[in-house]
Amino acid sequence: MLRSVLYVDKFSPVPFYRQIKNQVRDAVDTGIWVAGRKLPSERELLTTLGVSRITVRQAFSELVAEGYLTSSPGRGFFVAARSPAQELHALVSHTEAMREGGVEPSSRVLTCEVQAASPAVARGLGVSPGAEVVYLHRVRLADSVPLTIQQVWLPHAVVPGLAEVDFTTASLFELLRERYQVQPARAETVISARPADPDEAGELELGEPAIALTVDQLTFDEDDRVVEFSRSVHNPLRLPVRISQSVATRSGAAGLLARASVERR
């Protein structure tokens, strides 16, 4: 099975590590190697492929950085879980998107408390500076793999008691709908890229220097009231953004309608 997937062409101008990397990536993308599969040991690869330890380690380290593999000290390398598509034009929660994609969502909660709104947060939520807001800071995971660092602010008057919730597995949107009868209806989203700071790189398992994808979002309810202001920092190698466009006509004028979705390559 190993030789049918991995093979090093000693006469190719392509570096050996890149040949291995490309073949592993193809095996994962085509489903030959599925999530959770343990890769052959380093010793087995050295013997079978006839390459150096440095070659194998370079290929695997780049595959880990790109989100194709995960490493476990003492156990080896495994195929990483695929992150399902997450449509930005469809207002669904991270929890819903992950479950629909067949992976287990969870969060590592860093902070969940009531605090005074800063001027920037107050502007976003449409409340007075210093007004009480619920602040939720967490790392979003899919099958225990970190994908996103998320900060969320909500008006405390709208969601009293929310700061006492354990958000390790709880869905914020589900709570808004079921406990507070708040129905998220639409969102305004701004996507940008910037260098990740050291803390973000560590949480998202990015190498340094690294670029992070930032998504700022205002969520509105059915009464067009802002109920959530969020800032999410994504690992773009695990959650790249794909933009698909189509031409539409409105009032006789042609325009472009863009749809964005977040998915793993």
Number of C-alpha atoms within 10 A of each C-alpha: 5 12 10 6 13 18 15 19 13 12 8 9 8 11 14 21 19 17 18 23 22 14 15 22 18 14 16 19 14 9 10 12 18 16 17 13 15 17 16 13 11 16 11 12 19 16 10 14 18 12 15 15 12 11 16 20 13 15 18 23 16 16 19 20 16 20 24 25 24 21 15 8 6 6 9 13 21 20 23 22 23 24 23 19 19 23 16 15 14 13 15 15 13 19 23 15 18 21 13 13 15 14 18 17 21 23 24 16 17 12 13 20 15 21 14 16 23 15 13 10 22 21 13 19 22 14 16 14 15 13 17 19 27 23 23 21 21 21 23 24 24 23 16 14 21 19 24 27 23 21 19 21 26 26 23 19 11 15 18 14 12 22 17 10 13 12 19 15 16 14 17 17 18 18 16 18 12 11 11 13 12 19 18 22 15 16 18 12 14 10 14 10 13 11 14 22 13 14 10 19 18 12 14 24 17 22 15 12 11 15 18 23 20 22 16 17 18 20 21 20 16 11 10 12 14 20 22 20 24 20 20 21 23 27 26 24 20 24 22 16 21 15 10 10 11 9 9 11 10 8 5 7 7 10 11 11 11 11 14 16 17 19 18 20 18
